[in-house]
Amino acid sequence: MSSPSGTRNNSLFAGSHAAAENWAIFYTLIETARLNDVDPFKYVRWVVGEIEKGRELTDYSRLMPWDYKAVAPALANPPKKAA
């Protein structure tokens, strides 16, 4: 994990204020996943997939890392489709 000062220095080179805000949101997602013992790549991929599934989803509080931990075992072993 990088130090807060290193992270702050890296964010200075985002290119624009909007890009820096987007970068901060993405970094927050990654660090929140790490703090909850969740693989950040799998978590972000799951969040994007859930947003794509239900574009009118308004309850983004159900996309937190602890919610992913609850469904991750089912994602790892999906039920087999009947032939």
N, C-alpha and C positions, 0 to 999 in steps of 0.2 A: 504494500500500500504506500502510495506516495505521501510525502509530508504536505500539510496544508499550504506551506509557503511555496513548495514546488508546484502544487496545483494552481495556486493563485498566479504564479508567474506564467504557467502554460496558458491560462485563460486570457492573458493579455494579448495573445497572438491569434485570437479567434477571427479577426478580420472586421467585425462590426459589433455593435451593441446587441443586435438581435441574435447574431451567431453566438455571442458569449452567453446570452440567456439560454439558448438551446443547449449549448455545451454544458452549462451548469445543471440543467434539468437531467440530461443524460447521465452526467457524472453522479448526481444524487441518486438516480435509480441504481446505478452500479454499486455504489457504496452501501446503499440500504440493503441490497441483495446480499452483499458480502457480510454485513453485520448480522444478517439473519441466517447465515450458513447456507446460502442458496447460490448456485452457479449463475453468475451474472449473465452469461451468454444465453443460457437456456431460459432464464427469467425474462430477459428483454424480448427474446423471440416469442415467448408465450404471451407477453403483454401485447405485442404488436398483432399477434394472431387473434387475440380476444377482441381487440379494437376493430380489426377487419371483419370479424364475424358479426358483430352487432354495432354497426356504425351509430345507431341511435342510443347506444348504451350511455346512460347518464350517471350511473353509480360507479365512478372510477375508484371509489374506496375498496371495491372488490378486486382490484388489480394489484394489491400489495404483496410483498414477498411472502408474508405468512400465509396468505391465501394460496399462493403458488405451491408452498410446501404441503398444503393440505391436498392438492390435486396432483402433485408431481408423481406419486406412486402409480396412480391410475394412468397417467400419461406414459409412464415407462413401460407399462404392461397393458396395452389397450385390449379390449375384448376381441376375440377372434370372430370374424364374420362367418355366418353360416353359408355353406356352398350351395 
